[in-house]
Amino acid sequence: MKTEFFPNLNPLVMTLTATALAVSSCGKSAPEATMTEADFQQIFEDERTKLNEQITSLRNEKETLQDNVAVLDQEIKSLREDLLATGPVIQEKEELTGQLEIARAQAADFRLRYRTLLWDSAIDTDLGELTTVDGKTYEDAKIKGLTDEGIEIMHSSGIGKISPELLPVELQTKYLFAEGAPAISEPAPPLSDSPSTSISSTPPLPSDEKVAKITELEKTLVAETDKLTEMEAGYISIKEGIIPEGQMKGMNIHSELKAVDGQLRSLEQQKSNAERGIGGTRMSSADIAKKYQRPIDSLRAKEQQLENARSALRVKEKGLLYDISAQKKKIKELKNDIYRTKYY
């Protein structure tokens, strides 16, 4: 029998060898240290029994491991079958995820279109007295336009723009400026001169003819919007008293009137002092007229000319307000035309 199958054999041999050496070294006169062949045989049998028990234990462990491997193989097989069975479920999940993304995109498009209609329908809405979040109050406020940058209004003192965050909370929510604005619970305002049509469904793709028309309308819209911007800038300039044309073009009528008024006051005071002889020799009427009255008359004529120019500016200011309102209505109609062309 080969020793490698009995890992404890070598220690046994070493034990027996050591015992034999000890016996031989002690001599035959020490019977208590003498071992018989039967003793050696008994020791050998004991060691072999132990080794057999270890082999049996290892075999049992091997069988247990094999059983465990078989169980694991069965579990792996079952998991593979489950994975194959869930394949259609995963595919269905992916399809539903794609449909959800499409629905979200459609909802965002609907909200954008709804807001466009809502903003267009709000033009010329009377707000009455409007107080902003920072406490500024506008009397007789009327909506003249809504953009992502805020709301444009006309009020008793002119025109202005209020950014979304300064609007009262109810207006932020109503016109969909507020973050997390509630879901739309009412239908979009109908387009003027157009039949009522549901816009909740996805619109069909426009034909080439529609695309060309939409492109042309959008170019016109850009041009008309630029024109409106120029008109509003002109209105603000006139409101500040800047003469837009003529010989006095670029002159600030308010500053000029203030300067002329100051000069008149100074000359009239000097004339009064000269007539009463204050600060020097009393002047004759002819000298006073030559030195003071003529410049005074000239300044008064200039003052009257400036007053006439200011009156003309006021008339032009009112006319521009009317033109701006008409231009905004024109832009609104253009937007409606673009919308009808896209979705009807």
C-alpha positions, 0 to 999 in steps of 0.5 A, spaced: 500 500 500 502 506 497 504 511 503 500 517 499 493 514 501 495 514 508 497 521 510 498 519 517 503 513 516 509 517 516 508 519 523 506 512 525 513 509 522 517 515 525 513 513 532 515 506 531 522 507 529 523 512 535 520 507 540 525 501 537 531 506 538 529 507 545 528 500 546 535 498 543 538 504 547 536 502 554 538 494 553 535 488 554 535 489 562 529 494 561 523 489 560 518 495 561 521 498 555 520 492 550 515 492 545 512 485 542 510 484 535 503 484 537 504 491 540 506 493 533 501 490 530 496 493 534 499 500 533 498 499 526 491 497 526 489 503 530 492 507 525 489 504 519 482 504 523 483 512 524 485 513 516 479 509 514 474 513 518 477 519 515 477 516 508 469 515 509 468 522 512 471 525 506 467 520 501 461 523 505 463 530 504 464 529 497 457 526 496 454 532 500 458 537 495 456 533 489 448 533 492 449 541 493 452 542 486 446 538 483 441 542 487 445 549 484 445 546 477 437 545 478 437 552 481 441 555 475 436 552 470 430 554 473 433 561 473 435 561 466 428 559 464 425 564 468 429 569 465 427 567 458 420 567 460 421 575 463 424 576 456 417 579 453 416 582 459 422 586 459 420 588 451 413 590 453 417 595 459 421 598 454 415 599 449 411 602 455 417 606 457 418 609 449 410 610 449 411 614 456 416 619 453 412 620 447 406 622 451 410 626 455 413 630 449 406 630 447 404 633 453 409 638 453 407 640 446 400 641 448 402 645 454 406 650 450 400 651 444 395 652 450 400 657 453 400 660 446 393 661 445 392 663 453 397 669 452 394 671 445 387 671 448 389 675 454 391 681 450 387 687 452 385 684 458 383 690 463 387 688 470 385 695 473 390 696 479 396 692 479 400 691 485 407 687 484 410 683 489 415 688 490 410 693 492 409 697 485 402 699 483 400 701 476 393 704 475 388 702 469 393 696 467 391 693 461 395 687 458 399 688 451 403 682 451 406 676 454 413 673 453 417 668 457 420 675 459 414 677 463 408 681 461 407 687 458 402 692 460 399 699 458 397 703 464 395 710 466 403 713 466 405 709 460 407 702 458 412 697 462 414 690 462 413 686 469 418 680 470 414 673 471 417 673 479 414 680 480 407 678 478 402 677 483 402 669 485 395 668 481 397 671 475 403 667 475 399 661 476 393 663 471 398 665 465 403 659 466 409 663 469 409 659 476 414 653 477 409 647 478 403 650 475 397 646 476 395 642 471 390 645 465 383 644 468 379 648 462 379 648 455 384 653 451 381 659 449 378 658 441 382 661 436 378 667 433 374 666 427 376 659 427 372 652 428 372 649 435 377 643 434 380 639 440 387 639 440 389 634 445 391 629 439 397 629 436 397 634 429 398 631 423 405 632 419 404 638 415 405 638 407 410 641 403 405 646 401 404 648 409 411 648 411 412 653 405 406 657 408 408 657 415 415 659 413 413 665 410 408 667 415 414 666 421 418 671 417 412 676 416 411 675 424 419 676 425 419 682 421 412 685 424 415 683 431 421 688 429 417 693 427 413 693 434 419 693 437 421 700 434 415 703 435 415 701 442 422 704 442 419 710 439 414 711 444 419 711 450 423 716 446 417 721 445 415 719 452 421 722 455 421 728 450 425 727 445 423 730 438 424 724 433 424 729 426 424 736 424 429 741 425 429 740 432 430 732 431 434 729 437 432 735 442 429 733 449 423 738 449 423 738 457 430 740 458 430 745 453 423 748 456 427 748 463 433 751 460 429 757 457 425 758 463 431 759 467 434 764 462 427 768 462 427 768 470 434 771 470 433 776 465 426 778 468 430 779 475 435 783 471 430 787 468 426 789 474 433 791 478 435 795 472 428 799 472 429 800 480 436 802 479 438 796 484 446 795 484 447 801 479 445 807 475 438 807 473 437 805 466 432 808 461 426 805 458 430 805 451 436 802 454 432 797 458 428 795 452 435 794 448 439 790 453 433 786 456 426 786 453 429 784 446 432 778 449 426 776 453 421 777 447 426 772 443 426 767 449 418 767 450 418 766 442 422 760 443 418 758 449 412 758 445 415 754 440 417 749 444 410 748 448 408 747 441 413 742 439 411 739 446 403 739 444 405 735 438 409 730 441 403 729 446 399 728 440 404 723 436 405 719 443 397 718 443 397 716 436 403 711 437 399 708 443 394 706 438 399 704 432 402 699 438 395 696 439 394 695 432 401 692 431 400 687 437 393 685 434 396 684 427 402 680 430 396 676 434 393 674 428 399 672 424 400 667 430 393 665 429 394 664 422 401 660 423 397 656 428 391 654 424 396 652 418 400 648 423 394 644 426 388 644 421 
